[in-house]
Amino acid sequence: MDECQLTIFVSTLACTLAKCLTTEELTLLSATLVQLGDSLATILTKRELCEESSANSKL
């Protein structure tokens, strides 16, 4: 799946969910997915820092 297909898929999914869920459910889902994204970004940043530190200590 290329970047355009991914964008279309995500937009279609959002529209489908918006039709099926209440405003309250969408609000909770949105907040939950934001938290998931932020948590994954934190994990990836920590991994990158650990990898950089490990690579620097080998020099």
C-alpha positions as CSV (number, residue, x, y, z in Angstrom):
1,M,0.0,0.0,0.0
2,D,1.5,3.3,-1.0
3,E,1.1,6.6,0.8
4,C,-1.9,7.7,-1.3
5,Q,-3.7,4.4,-0.8
6,L,-3.0,4.6,2.9
7,T,-4.4,8.2,3.1
8,I,-7.6,7.1,1.2
9,F,-8.0,4.1,3.5
10,V,-7.7,6.1,6.7
11,S,-10.1,8.7,5.4
12,T,-12.6,6.1,4.4
13,L,-12.3,4.4,7.7
14,A,-12.9,7.7,9.5
15,C,-16.0,8.4,7.5
16,T,-17.3,4.9,8.1
17,L,-16.8,5.2,11.8
18,A,-18.4,8.6,11.9
19,K,-21.6,7.1,10.4
20,C,-21.7,4.2,12.8
21,L,-20.7,5.8,16.1
22,T,-22.3,8.4,18.4
23,T,-20.5,11.7,19.0
24,E,-19.5,10.5,22.5
25,E,-18.1,7.3,21.1
26,L,-16.2,9.2,18.4
27,T,-14.8,11.6,21.0
28,L,-13.5,8.7,23.1
29,L,-12.1,6.8,20.1
30,S,-10.3,9.9,18.9
31,A,-8.7,10.6,22.3
32,T,-7.7,7.0,22.6
33,L,-6.1,6.9,19.2
34,V,-4.2,10.2,19.9
35,Q,-2.9,8.6,23.1
36,L,-1.9,5.5,21.2
37,G,0.0,7.6,18.7
38,D,1.8,9.6,21.4
39,S,2.7,6.5,23.3
40,L,4.2,4.9,20.1
41,A,6.1,8.0,19.4
42,T,7.6,8.0,22.9
43,I,8.5,4.3,22.5
44,L,10.2,4.9,19.2
45,T,12.1,7.9,20.5
46,K,13.4,5.9,23.4
47,R,14.5,3.1,21.1
48,E,16.3,5.5,18.8
49,L,18.1,7.1,21.8
50,C,19.1,3.7,23.1
51,E,20.4,2.7,19.7
52,E,22.4,5.9,19.3
53,S,23.8,5.5,22.8
54,S,24.8,1.9,22.1
55,A,26.4,2.9,18.7
56,N,28.3,5.7,20.3
57,S,29.6,3.5,23.1
58,K,31.1,1.1,20.5
59,L,33.2,3.9,19.0
